[in-house]
Amino acid sequence: MGGKSKKVTVGYWYYATLKAGIALKLDEIFQIKVSDKVAFNGRIKKTQGNQSVYINHPGLFGGEKSEGGIQGSLEVRWGGNNQQPSGILQRLLGSDIPADRGYVSTVYDGKLTALNPYPKAWTYDVRRYTSPFYPEKSLILLADGNIYAMNPAHMLWESYTDIDWGSGLSTAAIDELAFKKAADTLYDEGFGLCLAWKVSDELKTFRQQVCDHIGAKVFTSRNGLISIKLIRDDYNVDNLPIFDENSGLLKLDYDSLNNVTVPSKVVVTYKDAVTFKERPAMAVNLAVVQSQGGQSVQPMDFKGLPTGELADRVAHRELKIRTSGLKRYNLSFDRRAFDLDIGDPFILRSVERNINSILRVERTEENFLTDGTIKIAAIQDLYGLPKASINTIPAIEKTDPDNIPVIIEQYRIIEAPYRELAGLIDPANLELLDRTSCYFFVIAASPKGTCRNYNLASRVKGSIHYTLTDSVGDWCPTAITENDLGYLDKTVSITNGILLEDVEKGMAAIINDEIVRIDDIDIANNRLTISRGCVDTVPHKHSANSIIWFYDGFEASDTIEYNSNLDIEFKLLSNTSMGQLEQSKAPTQLLKSVGRQARPYPPGNFKINGIAYPKQINSSILNISWASRNRLLQADKLIDTTFGHTDTNVDLNTSTAYNLTILDKNNHILHSANNIHNTSYSWINTTSSPVKVFLKLENNLLDEAGAIWTNNGCTFVTDLELSSKGSLKIGENSYLSTSNVSNFEIGNRDFTIEFSIKPEKMGEQDQVIFDFFNGYSSNGSKVTWQVVITSSGALSLWISNIGYSFSSPSTIFEAGKCYHVAMSRTDNMLKFFINGKNVMTKVCSFFLATMTPTIGLGTQLNKSSSYPYVGLINFVIFTVGIGKYIQDYQIVNVSPTFDNQPTESEMTIELEAVCDGLTSYQKHRHLVNVMG
């Protein structure tokens, strides 16, 4: 997408409406091919009535890069008596059009081809297997259910009785019992045919064709009914009538056809009903081959045979007939032969001719007006069909499994960054692009060699139909990284490269979620040189065996403009010469649109204390620096992370600012700063010791944790009950204060506040111990707070906008008594302790912020009412990151000591850009060990 010129029109799609007459009667259409390529595969059944199906193969002939494909609606119309005119044709031609009753037809409307305006040939693969006569035996399933053949007895029955295509005779003129007997035999033999009758064919010819296939005679019997007789070994010799000179035989002559050439091989051509290809089946008589000194071949067409197994049986039947030296006779009988009918077997004996043979009646003729002689043409009976195939039958030819469309497993669907759109949309329209607009593209690797390309289908989640792209996607070059990659590694060893000959210097690639630029490719040595963190991405670490997608120029897009914050579903449909993967078989990938193209680019050239992505910093001071990056300036260029616009005069968007967040190893926020308009920020790490305030108020004002406190009128006194070493006395107009607010940053971390006090007054009003309150304002989930002894004698953590959310029971505190007080939060569980006893436990997940420039001890500084604490206080300890107390503890009257040993701190630095309320698509997130 990005960095490429705009599309050029090289041709057009051609749309058309096609009407096709298919057949007089059908039961289903199961496949449609256009130019021998499968456009539809399924079962459209007559029982479902007229219907419309959507053919969705725009890439059938190669898509837009070749000759297009088929995409449109197909009306299937069965031609019923009440059928109405086609809706498609009515919209095109008006209402005064025929309804096409009495035959099966289709009407297609949609894309027909591309570039080439000449339509391609359509073929329909159809089935007809139902019949009103003896319906339970009309369908014969062959080839493990892959072939729907019709019982030939039913074909012959309909050729006489059907009023649409047959002779239209009454069923009373048909010998139903004979036809049912034949149907049973053929059903048991699995002898189904797939044979079409065409209007141009004589019915007599069609009937004879069926009889030749199955070895049968159809005739008008002596009772005047049309009957059928299968020539089978289905009689008992002992029960056959015998005719000789003493039992009705009057005359015997040999037929002149007896001296015919005997073939040694019969080759039967049949039509495979799965592939619709003509295939041969053969039978050989080796004795004849030997006697003739070579082969003589008799070709025979039996195109209605749908399987090789049936064709082989028929081939051996025909060979047996032609190599058995069968004799034909012209016979004359007296009236004792009146009961012989066509197809009947009988025994002929003649002592004079030395004949004793079983014959079958082929033809009869009677002379009622003269002497009543019955003339019969007969042939020796060797017509029996083998019960099983003799030769090894080749397996049914199926579609090459390597040519079947399969699921694409290796692909990426990506919301397009600004760079991709800048390479396709002219500047004027690009400037008009709404900030909520989102586009997606896909890149994919071929699942196997025969999948030539793919189409992308997409929809907003909840929609009924997918939209299929007209254009096809080409397979994207890929490779695998051999080793781990650090943040700024630029030399990459690769393996398993595919289509690397299409990779060029300067093109874009993506590793996981990082876009890189290809600066050099050495295919011979499997090595790349890349530039890191391009476009709207930042450098990431990548493990070995990561896929590199060289995607520039190999993207496919649905070109649909989505709004942000939508759930979009995508499917990839592979294409082969056989067709396209069905949508139902393709997995669905769900992505949410985020408005990526409108978001500011993240900062580049990210450094801590002058080092890019350091593992460790040996200082408590963190100087974080970066360079601004601007998507409008970079446009469709690939500029890596080390480059930035440090001169704000050339930055087109001066409203860009930056958000910085520092987290501890538990992802608790240590420090955050938003809307930074500079390109650097300094922060002093005070987390090496968890103790932030350590005030021992024993005749001096020294915070051993380093905070500077101001004494506003307080005095030191000795109260042996509270401490033998002295305590601080706070009055109504005296208090302590500090501006070292960073020492009190808790955020959402664990903490402990503990102090020792002796109040002198109770009950008149609330008394503030610690004040971090700046009025009733809050910043989202961040709140300001106070530690308060209420007028009712309860201990409370007072939250801005909420009030006494966390309070102990009342009447705990009394004037003149000493108390060791602790508030401790561990894993969001806040507990209050008075003299070592737990008096309250509640869930507290608030982000406790310090939004005031001055913190008060013993008074409220930031409101007109001071709510002063009046009494003694001996020590104050404030610990962040540790909830020291989780259960009751023993009070030890020993002065606490401060342990200020620095420790190693594991921190994560996050840095992102923000502009007009949108944050960058990616942000820097770097883990560093801070020593000091």
Secondary structure, 3 states (H helix, E strand, C coil): CCCCCCCCCCCCEEEEEEEEEEECCCCEEEEEEECCEEEEEEEEEHHHCCEEEEEEECCCCCECCCCECEEEEEEEECCCCCCCCCHHHHHHHCCCCCCCCCCEEEEEEEEEEECCCCCCCEEEEEECCCCCCCHHHCEEEECCCCEEEECHHHHHHHHHHCCCCCCCCCHHHECHHHHHHHHHHHHHHCCCECCCCCCCCCHHHHHHHHHHHHCEEEEECCCCCEEEEECCCCCCHHHCCEECCCCCEEEEEECHHHCCCCCCEEEEEEECCCCCCEEEEEEECHHHHHHHCCCCEEEEECCCCCCHHHHHHHHHHHHHHHHCCCCEEEEEECHHHCCCCCCCEEEEEECCCCEEEEEEEEEEEECCCCCCCEEEEEEECCCCCCCCCCCCCCCCCCCCHHHCCCCCCCEEEEECCHHHHHCCCCHHHHHCCCCCEECEEEEECCCCCCCCEEEEEEEECCCCCCEECCCCECCCCEEEECCCECCCCCEEEEEEEECHHHCCCCCEEEECCEEEEEEEEECCCCEEEEECCCCCCCCCCECCCCEEECCCCCCEECCCCEECCCEEEEEEEEECCCCECCHHHCCCEEEECCCHHHCCCCCEEEEECCECCCCEECCCEEEEEEECCCHHHHCCCCCCCCCCCCCHHHCCCCCCEEEEEEECCCCCEEEEEEEECCCEEEEECCCCCCEEEEEECCCCCCECCCCCEEEECCEEEEECCCEEEEEEEECCCCEEEECCHHHHCCECCCEEEEEEEEECCCCCCCEEEEECCCCCCCECCEECEEEEECCCCCEEEEECCCEEEEECCCCCCCCCCCEEEEEEEECCEEEEEECCEEEEEEECCCEECCCCCCEEECCCCCCCCCCCCCEEEEEEEEEECCCCCCCCCCCCCCCCCCCCCCCEEEEEEEEEEEECCEECCCCEEEEEEEEC
